[in-house]
Amino acid sequence: MIEKAYHDRDGQIWIDGEFIDWRESKVHVLTHSLHYGSSVFEGNRAYEGQVFRLEDHTQRLKNSANFMGYEIPYTAEQINDACKETLAKSGLGDAYMRPFAWRGSDMMGVASKGNRIHLGVACWHWGSYFEDKMKGIRLTIADWKRPAPDTIPCKSKGAGLYMICTLSKDAAQAKGYDDALMYDYKGRVAECTGAHIFLIRDNELHTPTNDILLDGITHDTIVKLAEKRGYKVFKRDIYPAELAHFHECFVVGTAAEVTPVREIQGIHYTPGEVCHALASDYDQLVRGKISI
């Protein structure tokens, strides 16, 4: 089945305090953030009518805007309420949600301070981020690297920071892979184009240090679930030469959830006990069947 284009769907999108018909939810072509990449967003998931870790996502959205030099003109409580109202309006129990903020079209040019800040929330059904994800995905190595923290506000979930992710994922798919693994400016293993990575050896989890990466909410959740099971978790610098010395690998994110990796450009892994256990725990957690 061909998925319907995102601009041509039934439903409503919350924008600046009111619901607007999905097809009429538009911004001007001279919107500042469209030209200069300063919009920020979150990816939330709802399970059985509840948005998982909504408050944390909302706070990260506000932090992202602050890193980009502006403040969203809504309180965290107001944003949370907008997300809940949008989910209820959609009629969906399980859904993907996209709160987003942007600088408007009041002025054009590199300078931005004269622009009004807008906020929107959209919600739709979105299944698995990767097809047949439990089989395990295949990664290639991206040509682009995650930038140094003194070159870009890397702790912001900002639209402009995803340009190299789009380039890397498109290139990976053109080669027959599912996604790309990115190194950072020091040559360390960093992340995929939209997900953090874990590597497993002897029932111990290793994950890259987080000094340049987005503070991952799913990443934090998986660390807590792993520690609850008694697995040791090491947050440290990981270099490409180490990749062949691990037995399991998986990536995590709100969209990706917990997705096993079966190959990183010729290095093969077998999704095993640790990966399957944490995937199961995560599914139970987001559906309220267990707690951490």
VMD Tcl script that draws the C-alpha trace (Angstrom):
set ca {
  {0.00 0.00 0.00}
  {1.33 3.45 -0.97}
  {1.38 5.80 2.02}
  {-0.65 8.97 1.60}
  {1.37 12.18 1.22}
  {1.73 14.10 4.47}
  {0.21 17.29 3.07}
  {-2.95 15.46 1.95}
  {-4.47 13.75 4.98}
  {-7.58 13.93 7.09}
  {-7.32 15.33 10.59}
  {-6.31 18.48 12.42}
  {-3.03 20.01 13.56}
  {-2.65 22.21 16.64}
  {-0.98 25.50 15.71}
  {-0.56 28.49 18.02}
  {-3.42 27.48 20.30}
  {-6.05 26.31 17.84}
  {-6.80 23.30 15.70}
  {-6.52 23.80 11.94}
  {-7.59 21.41 9.21}
  {-4.64 19.20 8.27}
  {-4.63 20.32 4.62}
  {-4.82 24.01 5.56}
  {-1.92 23.94 8.04}
  {0.60 26.06 6.18}
  {3.40 28.57 6.68}
  {4.65 31.28 4.33}
  {7.46 30.45 1.89}
  {9.58 33.21 3.46}
  {9.39 31.70 6.93}
  {12.73 32.37 8.61}
  {13.27 28.83 9.92}
  {12.64 27.39 6.45}
  {15.59 29.38 5.11}
  {17.93 29.26 8.10}
  {17.20 25.89 9.72}
  {16.30 27.11 13.22}
  {13.11 25.13 13.78}
  {13.20 22.61 16.63}
  {11.10 19.53 17.15}
  {10.44 16.44 19.19}
  {9.42 12.92 18.24}
  {7.02 11.52 20.83}
  {5.21 8.19 20.80}
  {1.89 7.40 22.39}
  {0.98 3.88 23.46}
  {-2.58 2.95 24.35}
  {-3.55 6.60 24.66}
  {-0.61 7.76 26.80}
  {2.39 9.74 25.54}
  {5.56 8.11 26.87}
  {7.75 10.46 28.92}
  {5.85 13.49 27.61}
  {7.22 15.89 30.21}
  {10.82 14.99 29.31}
  {10.17 15.49 25.60}
  {8.56 18.85 26.24}
  {11.44 20.05 28.38}
  {13.92 18.98 25.71}
  {11.90 20.89 23.10}
  {12.12 24.05 25.19}
  {15.83 23.47 25.78}
  {16.38 22.99 22.04}
  {14.77 26.35 21.32}
  {16.95 28.02 23.95}
  {20.06 26.55 22.32}
  {18.83 28.07 19.05}
  {18.50 31.49 20.67}
  {14.78 31.80 21.26}
  {12.10 30.89 23.79}
  {8.87 29.07 22.98}
  {6.01 31.34 24.18}
  {4.17 28.52 25.94}
  {4.78 26.92 29.30}
  {5.71 23.26 29.56}
  {2.24 22.56 30.95}
  {0.61 24.26 27.96}
  {2.72 22.25 25.53}
  {1.89 19.02 27.37}
  {-1.81 19.88 27.19}
  {-1.53 20.64 23.46}
  {0.05 17.22 22.88}
  {-2.67 15.45 24.87}
  {-5.42 17.36 23.08}
  {-3.91 16.58 19.69}
  {-3.70 12.88 20.52}
  {-7.31 12.86 21.70}
  {-8.40 14.73 18.57}
  {-6.68 12.14 16.37}
  {-8.67 9.26 17.86}
  {-5.48 7.15 17.92}
  {-4.26 5.00 20.80}
  {-0.81 4.23 19.41}
  {0.61 7.20 17.53}
  {3.67 9.22 16.63}
  {3.60 12.86 17.67}
  {5.61 15.81 16.38}
  {5.65 19.02 18.49}
  {7.66 21.67 16.67}
  {8.54 25.36 16.98}
  {9.84 27.81 14.41}
  {10.68 31.43 13.67}
  {8.03 33.03 11.49}
  {7.99 35.26 8.40}
  {7.89 38.70 10.04}
  {11.37 39.49 8.74}
  {13.91 37.92 6.41}
  {17.69 37.86 6.71}
  {20.27 36.15 8.86}
  {19.25 38.22 11.88}
  {16.18 36.74 13.53}
  {15.03 38.73 16.54}
  {12.05 40.37 14.84}
  {10.32 37.09 14.11}
  {7.41 35.69 16.08}
  {7.92 32.19 17.48}
  {5.25 29.66 16.52}
  {4.38 26.25 17.95}
  {2.61 23.32 16.33}
  {1.71 19.72 17.22}
  {0.85 17.01 14.69}
  {-0.05 13.39 15.37}
  {-0.43 10.39 13.08}
  {-0.20 6.62 12.93}
  {3.36 5.43 12.35}
  {4.34 1.80 12.79}
  {7.88 0.47 12.89}
  {10.56 2.93 11.79}
  {12.42 0.06 10.08}
  {10.73 -2.69 8.09}
  {10.97 -6.14 9.71}
  {13.06 -4.54 12.45}
  {13.40 -7.61 14.69}
  {15.30 -9.38 11.90}
  {17.98 -6.76 12.39}
  {19.01 -3.84 10.22}
  {22.14 -3.30 8.15}
  {24.27 -0.19 8.60}
  {26.95 1.36 6.44}
  {29.42 4.02 7.57}
  {28.42 7.58 6.79}
  {30.73 9.93 4.94}
  {29.57 12.78 7.15}
  {30.67 13.13 10.77}
  {28.91 14.54 13.80}
  {30.33 18.03 14.35}
  {32.36 19.38 17.24}
  {30.42 21.08 20.03}
  {32.06 24.43 19.33}
  {30.81 24.46 15.73}
  {27.06 23.95 16.17}
  {24.53 23.69 19.05}
  {24.66 19.89 19.01}
  {22.44 19.47 22.08}
  {19.51 21.01 20.22}
  {17.07 18.83 18.31}
  {17.16 21.41 15.57}
  {16.17 20.94 11.95}
  {19.47 22.26 10.57}
  {21.46 19.62 12.42}
  {19.62 16.89 10.51}
  {20.87 17.90 7.06}
  {23.87 15.54 7.27}
  {21.58 12.83 8.66}
  {19.34 13.04 5.61}
  {22.35 12.94 3.29}
  {23.78 9.95 5.15}
  {20.53 7.95 5.27}
  {19.78 8.58 1.59}
  {23.29 7.46 0.65}
  {22.97 4.34 2.83}
  {19.67 3.32 1.26}
  {21.09 3.90 -2.22}
  {23.74 1.29 -1.35}
  {21.12 -1.19 -0.10}
  {21.56 -0.55 3.63}
  {18.87 0.47 6.10}
  {20.76 3.32 7.76}
  {24.19 4.80 8.37}
  {26.45 4.82 11.41}
  {28.10 8.19 11.92}
  {31.45 8.84 13.52}
  {32.18 12.10 15.29}
  {34.75 14.81 14.66}
  {37.35 12.81 16.64}
  {36.69 9.60 14.70}
  {34.75 7.97 17.54}
  {31.59 5.92 17.04}
  {28.72 8.38 17.51}
  {25.19 7.42 16.43}
  {22.96 6.55 13.50}
  {21.06 9.19 11.58}
  {18.19 9.19 14.07}
  {19.07 6.73 16.82}
  {21.66 6.03 19.51}
  {23.69 2.82 19.44}
  {24.53 0.10 21.97}
  {27.11 -2.66 21.53}
  {27.11 -5.82 23.67}
  {29.86 -8.17 24.78}
  {29.64 -10.73 27.59}
  {26.25 -9.35 28.72}
  {27.77 -5.88 29.14}
  {26.49 -2.87 27.23}
  {28.79 -0.26 25.74}
  {27.47 3.02 24.37}
  {29.25 6.16 23.16}
  {29.96 9.04 25.49}
  {27.30 11.69 25.19}
  {29.36 14.90 25.06}
  {28.27 15.80 21.50}
  {25.06 13.80 21.13}
  {21.46 14.71 21.78}
  {20.39 13.72 25.29}
  {18.40 10.69 24.20}
  {15.23 9.96 26.16}
  {14.96 6.41 24.83}
  {18.71 5.97 25.42}
  {18.25 6.98 29.05}
  {15.30 4.58 29.36}
  {17.30 1.64 27.98}
  {20.20 2.35 30.34}
  {17.79 2.22 33.29}
  {16.15 -0.99 32.04}
  {19.54 -2.62 31.51}
  {20.72 -1.70 35.00}
  {17.46 -3.00 36.44}
  {18.26 -6.38 34.84}
  {21.73 -6.29 36.35}
  {23.61 -5.61 33.11}
  {26.63 -3.37 33.39}
  {26.49 -0.30 31.17}
  {29.66 1.50 30.08}
  {29.35 4.99 28.63}
  {32.69 5.58 26.99}
  {34.61 6.47 23.84}
  {34.22 3.67 21.29}
  {36.46 3.58 18.22}
  {35.77 1.85 14.88}
  {38.49 -0.78 15.44}
  {36.43 -2.16 18.33}
  {33.27 -2.85 16.35}
  {34.31 -6.35 15.33}
  {34.81 -7.37 18.98}
  {31.16 -7.17 20.03}
  {28.54 -9.92 19.74}
  {25.28 -7.96 19.65}
  {24.29 -4.49 18.57}
  {21.09 -2.48 18.60}
  {19.93 1.09 18.09}
  {17.34 3.00 20.08}
  {15.16 6.05 19.63}
  {11.56 7.16 19.99}
  {10.88 6.27 16.36}
  {13.24 3.27 16.18}
  {12.30 2.02 19.68}
  {14.73 -0.94 20.17}
  {15.97 -2.21 16.82}
  {18.62 -4.97 16.47}
  {21.55 -4.51 14.10}
  {22.76 -7.52 12.14}
  {25.54 -5.83 10.18}
  {27.76 -2.77 10.22}
  {29.40 -2.65 6.79}
  {30.70 -6.23 6.71}
  {30.82 -6.80 10.47}
  {28.03 -9.17 11.47}
  {26.08 -9.46 14.71}
  {23.47 -11.90 15.95}
  {20.52 -10.36 17.82}
  {20.54 -12.31 21.07}
  {19.47 -12.49 24.67}
  {20.33 -8.94 25.74}
  {18.76 -7.28 22.75}
  {15.56 -9.30 22.88}
  {15.23 -8.88 26.65}
  {15.55 -5.10 26.51}
  {13.23 -4.83 23.51}
  {10.62 -6.78 25.47}
  {11.17 -4.71 28.61}
  {10.85 -1.49 26.64}
  {7.58 -2.59 25.05}
  {6.16 -3.51 28.45}
  {7.36 -0.24 29.99}
  {5.84 2.08 27.39}
  {2.54 0.22 27.71}
  {2.53 0.60 31.49}
  {3.00 -3.08 32.32}
  {6.27 -2.57 34.20}
  {8.04 0.40 35.77}
  {11.60 1.54 36.41}
}
mol new
graphics top color blue
foreach p $ca { graphics top sphere $p radius 0.5 }
foreach p [lrange $ca 0 end-1] q [lrange $ca 1 end] { graphics top cylinder $p $q radius 0.2 }
display resetview
